[in-house]
């Protein structure tokens, strides 16, 4: 006889365990060795532009991705960049690091997520738009380094890749609970499955040895009041995510009942008027942007 749980909750056997989720996190493709070498070079104060360029050029796919991103809406440069050396000189080591991470993230996120009713390319488009918006916000509120906000925004929803298959099986339960109780989708996700994508995203980036402040920003991007290491970084990512949801950029079913945290707004100095101005500033950029690396 099949054992069922409470109304609206999947059978116990269908509910993922922490061990199962952890195993799936381990199966995600880790950043390649060439990317790790580039990141290390970007963080090394003794590495020259020429040395960094040579490390990038050893990976043809990484080289192509960095050049395409450098010439994309991510930076909106007035001149076209044709060489890696030129990209490093114009953008700097910190930005090159962000672009290198973006190239790996694209391969991971450019897929359909049926559990979130997101077609191929939507989760990448949303993540890229949040990254761009988070950088803009970081500049505006003087949160340095701004590229840290970009990376946190880019990876904030990586946990959805892990959770999507489980959510697909419980889709009706989660959506129904969110609608009936007028509760944020992420809360319904947590109640029905026992995990939410923010928690799993933190698990992924922790396994990849990202800094604790960045892991925290991903873990609490829906509940920024819980951040303690660098709360303002988490507030920036939360607000950037909320703005992109409001604009409908790469919006899946998890946009249901999305709540903007009032404390995050006030801590960054935002009121309704300033938020509306931010929406007006971001909308034409992300709506016209081509984030594809194909």
N, C-alpha and C positions, 0 to 999 in steps of 0.2 A: 504494500500500500504506500502511495506517495505521501510524504509528510509535507503539509503546507504551513506557511507562517501566517502572520496576521493579515487581515484584508489589505490588498494592495502591495503586499511584500512577497517576493519570489519564494519558492520553496527553499528550505534550508540548504539543499544540495546545490541550488543554483546560485546561492550567495557566495561570492568569492571570499577566500580566507586571506589573511595577511601573507601567509607563506606562498600561496598561488600568485598573488599580486607581485610579491618580491621576486619570484622566479621570472615573471614576465618582464619586469624592469631590467633584470640581468640580461634578457634576450634582446633588448633594444640595441641597435648598433652603436657602439661607443665611437667617439671621435677618432678618425684615423690617425696613425702615427705622424703623418705629414702635417696634419692640423695641430697636433700637440706640439710639434717642433716649432711651428710658426707662432703659436701662442707664447711659448717659452721665449722665443726670440723677441717678440713684441714687449715682453715684460723685463727683458735684460737691458739695463742702461748702457752696457758696453757694446751692444750690437750696432753695427753701422747700417745705413740704408742699403748699401750694396749687399751686405751679408743677409739681411732680411729678404731682399729681392731674390737672391739665389735660393733660399729655402722655399720660398713660394713657388718659384719656377720649376722646382723638382717635381711638382704635382700639377700636371696639365689641367685637370678638372678644377682644382682649386684656383689656379691662375685665371682660367676663363671665368669662373664664378666671381672672383674679386673684381675683375675688370668690368663685368656686366653690372654688378652691384654699384661700383663706383660711378658708373655712368647712368644709373637709374634714378628714380624719384627719391631714393633714400637720401641723396645729397643734393640733387638739383644743381650741379655745377654748371657754370656758363660755358665751359670749354670741355671738349671731349678728351678723355684720358685714354691713351693708346698703349702705355707700357706700365708694368708693375712698379718700376722705379719712379715714374711720374706720379702714380697713385700714392705711393708712400710719401713722396715729397710734398704733395698737395694736401693729403688727408692726415698724415701723422700715424705713428705706431698704434696709438690707442684705437683709432678708427679702423685701421687695417685689421686689428684683432677682432673687432666687431664684425667686419665683413667676412673674415675667415670662419667665424662661428656661424654666421648666417648661411654660408654655403653648406655646412653640414646640417643645419636646422632645416633647410629647404628640402634636402633629400628625405628627412625624417617626417616632415609635416605635409609634404605635397602628395597627399593621399586622401581618399574619401574616408569619412568617419561616420559610418551608418548609425552608430549609437547616438550621435548628436545631430542627425539629419543634415550633415554637411557633405556636399559634393566635393570631388577632387579639386584641390586648389583653394577651397574656402578657408580652411584652418590656417594655411600658410598666409593667405591674404590678410586675415584678421591679425595674426601674430606680427606680420611685417608692419601693418598699420599701427598696432599698439606700440611696437618698438619705436617707430618714427615719432609718434605722439609723445611717448615717454621721454624721448630725447628733447623734443621741443619744450615740454614741461620742465625738465631738469634745467634747461638753459634759463627759462623764465623765472623759476623760483631759486636759481643759483645753487643747485645741488650738483656738486662735483664729486667724482668725474661723470660727465654726462653720458659717456659710453656705457657705464655700468647700468644706467637706467635703460638704455637701448637694449642691452643683452637680456636684462631681466624681463623687459617687455616682450622681447622676441621669444623667450622660452616659457612665458607664464602659463601657457596652456599645453605644454608638452605632455602632461599627465593624461590628457584626453586620448592620446595615442594608446596608452596602456588600458584605460578604462572603457574605451568605446565598445569592445566586443561584449563586455559584461553588461554595459548599459543597453546595448541592442536587445538583449534577452529580457531586460526589465523595462524597456522603453515605455510601454503603456502605463505601468505602475508609477514611474517617476513623473511622467508628464501629467498624469491624472492627479497625483498628489500635489504637484506644484499649482495646478489650476484650481483644484477644489479648495485648497487652503490659502491660496494667494501668497505662496511662499516662494522665495528664490529657488530657481532650479537646482543650484548647487546644494541647498539644504535638503531638498527632496532626494537628490542623488546620494547624499550621505546617509539619510535615513533608510533608504531602500537597499543600498548596496553595502553600507558599512564603511565606505571610503568616499572621498571626493577627489576630483582631478587635481586640485591644488596640492593636496597631501601627496599624491603620487608624483606630481611634477617636482616637488621638493626631493622626493626619494631619488628620482632620476638624476637630477643635477648634483645631489650629494654623492651619488655613485660615480659621477663624472669628475668629482673633486673640484667643483666650483666653490667660490668663497662663501662662507656662512651667511653673509649679509644678502647675497644674491639668492641663495637657497631660501632664506627667510622671506624675501620679497615675493617669491613664487608661491611659497606655502600659504601666505596670508594675503594674497592679492584680492580675495573676496572679504576678508575680515582684517583689514589693516590695523585696527586698534590693538590686535594681538602682537604686533611686531615690537621687538625691544632692542634689537641690535642697531638697525638703521631705519627707524620708523618712517622718515620722510621718503626714503627710496621706495618703501612699500606703498606709501600714500600716492606717490607719483605713478607707479604701475597700476594701482587700483583706479585712479582717475583716468589714466590713458585708456584702460580697458573699458571703463564705463562710457567714455566719449565715443569710442569706436562702436560699442553696442548701440548707443543712441543714434549713430549715423548709419547703422545697419551694415557695417563692413564685415563681410565674412560671417554673418550672423547665423548661428544654428539654433536649435530648439532651446539651448541653455540660456538664451537671452530672455526667457520668460521671467517676469517679475524681478529683473535685475535691480538691485538697490545700490544707490550711491551713498557711501558712508559720509555722514555729516562731519565727523571729526576729521577725516582725511581732507575734506574740502577746507574746513576752517584752519587746519594746521598749515595748509599751503597758501592761505590767504585768499581763498576763492569764495565769492558769493554768487548768487544767481546771474547777475549781470556779467561778471567776469567769466563764468562758465559758458554763457551764451556766446561771448566774444571768442572763447577758445573753440567752440564748435564751428563758428563761422570761419575761423582761421584754418582749422584742420580739414573741414569738409572738401574744399576744392582740391586740396593736395592729394588726399587719399582716394577720392573718387576718380581722379584722372590718372592715378599712378598705375604703371604696369610692373608688378612685382615678380613676374615670371623669370626664372633662370633657364628655361628650356631653350 
